[in-house]
Amino acid sequence: MSGRSSILAHLPVVLVHRSPLAPGCINLRELTRFAFKSTFASKGVSPMNANPPKKPAVTVTREPQEVELEDQIRRRAHELYEARGREDGHDLEDWLRAEEEIAGKKTQTVAA
């Protein structure tokens, strides 16, 4: 029994303290709920609106030409990244250069 009591002597003692300011709160979760309710919720009013306003769904559609152009730029930017030896930190440069090259090709095609 002496071996067991020596082990128990090293365990921390946890005291349960009931605060007179937050009755019934014995842990942090309960104290947090109590503090939130007492701070933000008005008496008799729910903190959440029972009928929140509905926002219309927003759908962003892009033209197929825009999607194709972005795919071409993405592929060219990746080629530039690989040509540099996959060195990180130049993604914006690669994107802008690819964009310029692809846009240049489109301009030359339209001008011809």
FIMI-840233 format. One record per residue: residue number from 1; residue in three letters; y, x, z of N, C-alpha, C in turn. Coordinates in pm, 1 decimal. Example, Ala and Ser with C-alpha at 12.3 -4.5 7.8 and 13.67 -1.06 7.14 Angstrom:
% FIMI-840233
- n/res/n_y/n_x/n_z/ca_y/ca_x/ca_z/c_y/c_x/c_z
- 1/ALA/-569.0/1319.0/780.0/-450.0/1230.0/780.0/-330.0/1320.0/780.0
- 2/SER/-225.0/1285.0/708.0/-106.0/1367.0/714.0/3.0/1290.0/787.0
% end
This chain:
% FIMI-840233
- n/res/n_y/n_x/n_z/ca_y/ca_x/ca_z/c_y/c_x/c_z
- 1/MET/-119.5/81.5/0.0/0.0/0.0/0.0/125.8/85.7/0.0
- 2/SER/115.4/203.0/57.3/234.2/287.7/63.2/274.0/335.9/-75.8
- 3/GLY/175.9/359.9/-166.3/207.6/399.6/-302.4/280.5/290.2/-377.2
- 4/ARG/238.6/168.7/-353.2/300.1/54.3/-419.7/442.4/31.6/-369.9
- 5/SER/463.6/43.1/-243.2/597.4/19.6/-189.1/694.1/128.9/-233.7
- 6/SER/642.7/251.1/-255.8/732.2/355.7/-303.5/776.0/329.7/-447.3
- 7/ILE/688.7/271.4/-528.2/725.7/234.8/-665.1/829.4/123.6/-662.4
- 8/LEU/808.2/25.0/-580.0/901.3/-87.8/-571.2/1037.2/-44.6/-518.0
- 9/ALA/1038.0/60.6/-438.5/1164.6/107.0/-382.8/1257.8/161.1/-490.7
- 10/HIS/1202.6/204.1/-603.0/1284.6/260.1/-710.5/1331.0/157.0/-812.8
- 11/LEU/1278.8/36.3/-805.4/1319.8/-68.1/-899.2/1456.8/-122.2/-861.7
- 12/PRO/1539.7/-153.1/-961.6/1672.0/-207.1/-929.4/1662.3/-347.7/-873.9
- 13/VAL/1751.4/-379.9/-788.5/1756.0/-512.8/-729.5/1854.7/-595.5/-809.9
- 14/VAL/1810.3/-711.2/-855.6/1896.4/-800.5/-932.3/1936.0/-915.1/-841.8
- 15/LEU/2063.3/-928.5/-820.7/2113.0/-1036.0/-736.8/2166.4/-1147.4/-825.0
- 16/VAL/2134.0/-1268.1/-789.3/2186.9/-1382.6/-861.3/2309.7/-1429.0/-786.0
- 17/HIS/2421.6/-1429.1/-855.7/2547.5/-1466.8/-793.5/2599.6/-1592.5/-862.6
- 18/ARG/2621.6/-1692.4/-787.3/2678.5/-1815.1/-842.4/2828.2/-1814.5/-814.5
- 19/SER/2904.4/-1816.9/-920.2/3048.8/-1809.4/-907.0/3105.6/-1945.1/-867.8
- 20/PRO/3197.5/-1949.0/-773.4/3261.6/-2076.3/-740.2/3351.9/-2124.6/-854.0
- 21/LEU/3394.3/-2031.8/-942.4/3478.2/-2069.6/-1055.8/3396.8/-2129.3/-1169.1
- 22/ALA/3270.1/-2091.1/-1178.8/3182.1/-2141.1/-1284.2/3052.6/-2189.4/-1219.5
- 23/PRO/3055.5/-2306.6/-1157.3/2937.3/-2353.5/-1085.1/2819.1/-2375.0/-1179.0
- 24/GLY/2702.4/-2334.9/-1135.0/2581.0/-2353.5/-1212.8/2554.5/-2243.9/-1314.1
- 25/CYS/2642.9/-2148.3/-1327.9/2624.9/-2039.4/-1423.4/2556.8/-1922.8/-1354.2
- 26/ILE/2435.5/-1891.4/-1397.6/2364.0/-1781.2/-1335.0/2342.1/-1664.8/-1431.3
- 27/ASN/2381.2/-1680.7/-1558.0/2368.3/-1568.0/-1651.0/2486.7/-1568.0/-1747.2
- 28/LEU/2493.3/-1463.8/-1827.3/2607.5/-1445.7/-1916.8/2617.6/-1557.5/-2020.0
- 29/ARG/2505.2/-1603.7/-2073.0/2507.2/-1711.4/-2173.4/2569.6/-1837.8/-2114.8
- 30/GLU/2526.4/-1874.5/-1996.1/2581.1/-1994.7/-1933.5/2729.6/-1976.5/-1901.1
- 31/LEU/2765.8/-1857.9/-1854.5/2905.2/-1830.3/-1823.4/2991.7/-1836.5/-1948.7
- 32/THR/2940.1/-1783.5/-2060.7/3013.7/-1787.2/-2187.1/3034.8/-1931.3/-2232.9
- 33/ARG/2930.0/-2011.5/-2226.8/2943.7/-2153.6/-2264.7/3046.3/-2223.7/-2176.4
- 34/PHE/3037.0/-2198.0/-2045.8/3130.0/-2261.8/-1953.2/3273.8/-2220.4/-1985.0
- 35/ALA/3294.7/-2090.4/-2005.0/3429.9/-2040.6/-2033.1/3482.7/-2099.4/-2163.4
- 36/PHE/3397.7/-2108.4/-2266.4/3441.4/-2163.6/-2394.5/3480.6/-2309.7/-2378.4
- 37/LYS/3394.4/-2385.4/-2312.9/3423.0/-2528.1/-2296.6/3549.5/-2550.1/-2214.9
- 38/SER/3564.6/-2473.3/-2107.3/3680.8/-2495.2/-2022.2/3810.0/-2443.7/-2086.1
- 39/THR/3800.0/-2349.5/-2177.8/3919.2/-2292.4/-2240.3/3962.6/-2369.3/-2364.0
- 40/PHE/3867.2/-2400.8/-2453.0/3903.4/-2454.1/-2583.5/3882.9/-2604.0/-2600.6
- 41/ALA/3792.5/-2662.2/-2528.4/3762.6/-2803.7/-2548.8/3851.3/-2889.1/-2459.2
- 42/SER/3916.3/-2987.6/-2519.7/3995.7/-3082.0/-2442.1/3901.9/-3176.1/-2369.9
- 43/LYS/3951.0/-3238.8/-2266.8/3868.9/-3332.1/-2190.1/3829.8/-3450.7/-2276.8
- 44/GLY/3699.7/-3472.7/-2290.6/3649.7/-3587.9/-2364.2/3652.8/-3572.5/-2514.9
- 45/VAL/3688.5/-3456.6/-2565.8/3696.1/-3435.5/-2710.1/3599.9/-3324.0/-2748.6
- 46/SER/3523.1/-3348.4/-2851.7/3429.8/-3247.1/-2899.8/3507.2/-3137.1/-2971.2
- 47/PRO/3468.2/-3009.1/-2951.3/3538.3/-2902.0/-3022.6/3513.2/-2904.2/-3172.9
- 48/MET/3410.7/-2974.7/-3215.9/3378.9/-2984.6/-3358.5/3419.7/-3121.7/-3410.2
- 49/ASN/3476.7/-3125.5/-3527.2/3515.6/-3250.5/-3589.7/3389.7/-3322.4/-3637.0
- 50/ALA/3373.9/-3447.1/-3599.6/3255.2/-3523.3/-3638.1/3252.0/-3548.9/-3789.1
- 51/ASN/3367.7/-3559.8/-3853.0/3376.8/-3585.7/-3996.2/3464.8/-3480.1/-4062.3
- 52/PRO/3411.0/-3360.5/-4084.5/3494.0/-3257.1/-4146.7/3528.6/-3294.4/-4290.1
- 53/PRO/3645.1/-3253.6/-4338.0/3682.4/-3287.0/-4475.9/3589.9/-3217.0/-4574.8
- 54/LYS/3554.2/-3288.8/-4678.1/3465.0/-3234.5/-4781.3/3548.4/-3163.5/-4886.5
- 55/LYS/3507.5/-3042.5/-4918.8/3573.7/-2967.7/-5024.8/3490.0/-2981.3/-5150.6
- 56/PRO/3555.4/-3000.1/-5264.1/3477.4/-3010.3/-5387.9/3410.9/-2876.4/-5420.0
- 57/ALA/3292.0/-2886.2/-5475.2/3220.3/-2765.2/-5513.4/3292.9/-2696.8/-5628.4
- 58/VAL/3304.1/-2566.2/-5619.5/3371.6/-2490.2/-5723.5/3265.5/-2416.2/-5803.4
- 59/THR/3263.2/-2442.0/-5932.3/3169.6/-2374.1/-6019.6/3248.6/-2288.4/-6116.8
- 60/VAL/3217.1/-2160.5/-6116.6/3285.3/-2068.7/-6206.9/3194.8/-2047.1/-6326.8
- 61/THR/3244.6/-2085.7/-6442.6/3167.4/-2065.3/-6564.1/3238.6/-1963.6/-6650.5
- 62/ARG/3160.4/-1880.2/-6713.3/3218.1/-1778.7/-6801.5/3159.4/-1797.8/-6940.3
- 63/GLU/3238.2/-1760.5/-7035.8/3194.5/-1768.8/-7173.9/3083.4/-1666.6/-7198.8
- 64/PRO/2988.8/-1697.6/-7285.8/2881.6/-1602.2/-7316.4/2934.4/-1467.6/-7367.1
- 65/GLN/3047.9/-1470.1/-7439.7/3105.1/-1345.2/-7488.7/3150.7/-1256.0/-7372.1
- 66/GLU/3207.9/-1318.4/-7268.8/3252.1/-1243.1/-7151.5/3133.1/-1179.5/-7079.8
- 67/VAL/3024.9/-1253.9/-7067.5/2904.6/-1203.7/-7001.0/2846.9/-1087.4/-7080.8
- 68/GLU/2840.2/-1102.6/-7211.9/2787.0/-996.0/-7297.6/2874.6/-871.0/-7290.5
- 69/LEU/3005.2/-888.6/-7292.6/3097.8/-775.5/-7284.0/3079.8/-700.7/-7151.9
- 70/GLU/3069.9/-775.4/-7042.6/3050.0/-711.6/-6912.3/2916.7/-636.9/-6907.2
- 71/ASP/2812.3/-693.1/-6966.2/2682.2/-624.5/-6971.0/2691.3/-494.4/-7050.6
- 72/GLN/2764.2/-496.3/-7162.3/2780.8/-374.6/-7242.3/2856.0/-267.9/-7162.7
- 73/ILE/2960.4/-309.0/-7092.3/3037.7/-214.9/-7011.0/2950.1/-158.7/-6899.0
- 74/ARG/2873.7/-245.4/-6835.9/2786.2/-201.6/-6727.1/2684.6/-99.6/-6775.9
- 75/ARG/2623.4/-127.6/-6891.7/2524.0/-33.6/-6946.5/2588.1/100.7/-6980.3
- 76/ARG/2707.0/98.4/-7042.0/2774.5/222.7/-7079.2/2817.8/301.2/-6954.2
- 77/ALA/2866.1/232.5/-6852.7/2904.8/298.9/-6728.4/2784.0/365.2/-6663.4
- 78/HIS/2669.3/300.6/-6672.2/2547.2/360.3/-6617.3/2505.9/483.6/-6698.3
- 79/GLU/2523.9/477.7/-6828.9/2494.4/594.7/-6912.8/2583.8/712.4/-6874.1
- 80/LEU/2710.5/684.9/-6848.5/2802.8/790.6/-6807.2/2761.2/848.9/-6672.1
- 81/TYR/2718.5/764.0/-6582.3/2670.7/806.8/-6450.5/2549.7/898.7/-6464.6
- 82/GLU/2456.5/860.1/-6549.5/2336.9/942.2/-6569.8/2371.0/1073.0/-6640.8
- 83/ALA/2464.6/1070.0/-6735.8/2503.9/1191.1/-6807.7/2568.1/1293.2/-6712.8
- 84/ARG/2631.8/1248.1/-6605.5/2692.7/1336.0/-6508.1/2588.9/1390.1/-6410.2
- 85/GLY/2464.5/1347.9/-6422.4/2360.8/1392.7/-6330.5/2349.0/1304.1/-6208.4
- 86/ARG/2387.0/1177.1/-6224.2/2379.2/1077.4/-6116.9/2461.6/1117.0/-5993.8
- 87/GLU/2575.4/1177.2/-6018.7/2665.9/1217.5/-5910.6/2745.4/1095.4/-5864.5
- 88/ASP/2735.7/1065.1/-5736.8/2806.1/948.9/-5681.6/2955.4/975.2/-5667.6
- 89/GLY/3030.7/866.0/-5653.3/3173.6/877.5/-5627.2/3262.6/862.4/-5748.6
- 90/HIS/3204.1/836.6/-5865.0/3283.9/823.7/-5987.1/3262.9/687.5/-6053.8
- 91/ASP/3220.8/590.6/-5976.3/3188.5/460.5/-6033.1/3306.7/393.2/-6100.9
- 92/LEU/3424.0/399.5/-6039.6/3541.2/336.9/-6100.6/3580.6/408.9/-6229.2
- 93/GLU/3576.3/541.8/-6225.1/3606.5/618.7/-6347.1/3510.3/580.7/-6459.2
- 94/ASP/3380.7/575.2/-6425.8/3280.1/539.8/-6526.9/3305.8/400.8/-6582.8
- 95/TRP/3337.3/307.1/-6493.5/3360.5/169.0/-6537.6/3482.1/163.4/-6630.2
- 96/LEU/3590.7/226.5/-6589.9/3712.8/220.2/-6671.2/3695.1/290.3/-6805.1
- 97/ARG/3625.5/402.8/-6804.2/3600.6/473.2/-6930.3/3511.7/389.4/-7021.2
- 98/ALA/3407.3/329.7/-6964.3/3317.7/244.4/-7043.7/3394.3/124.5/-7097.7
- 99/GLU/3479.1/67.7/-7016.2/3559.5/-46.9/-7058.5/3650.0/-7.5/-7174.5
- 100/GLU/3711.6/109.2/-7162.2/3800.3/158.4/-7267.7/3722.9/183.0/-7397.4
- 101/GLU/3605.8/243.8/-7385.6/3523.7/271.3/-7504.4/3477.7/142.0/-7571.3
- 102/ILE/3429.0/47.3/-7491.9/3378.2/-78.6/-7547.3/3493.8/-157.8/-7607.9
- 103/ALA/3606.2/-163.6/-7537.9/3722.6/-236.8/-7588.8/3773.4/-169.6/-7717.6
- 104/GLY/3767.6/-35.0/-7722.9/3807.4/39.0/-7842.9/3720.2/4.5/-7960.7
- 105/LYS/3590.0/-7.7/-7936.9/3497.5/-44.7/-8043.9/3526.0/-186.8/-8093.8
- 106/LYS/3556.7/-277.2/-8000.2/3587.4/-415.8/-8038.3/3715.1/-420.4/-8121.1
- 107/THR/3814.8/-340.7/-8081.7/3942.5/-337.9/-8153.0/3923.7/-282.2/-8293.4
- 108/GLN/3843.0/-174.3/-8306.1/3817.1/-114.8/-8435.9/3741.8/-211.9/-8526.9
- 109/THR/3646.7/-287.4/-8468.4/3569.5/-384.9/-8547.0/3660.3/-496.1/-8596.6
- 110/VAL/3748.6/-545.0/-8512.6/3838.9/-653.7/-8549.9/3939.5/-604.0/-8653.2
- 111/ALA/3987.7/-480.3/-8636.9/4087.2/-425.8/-8729.7/4029.1/-397.9/-8868.5
- 112/ALA/3900.2/-369.6/-8875.7/3836.9/-335.2/-9005.1/3815.1/-453.7/-9090.8
% end
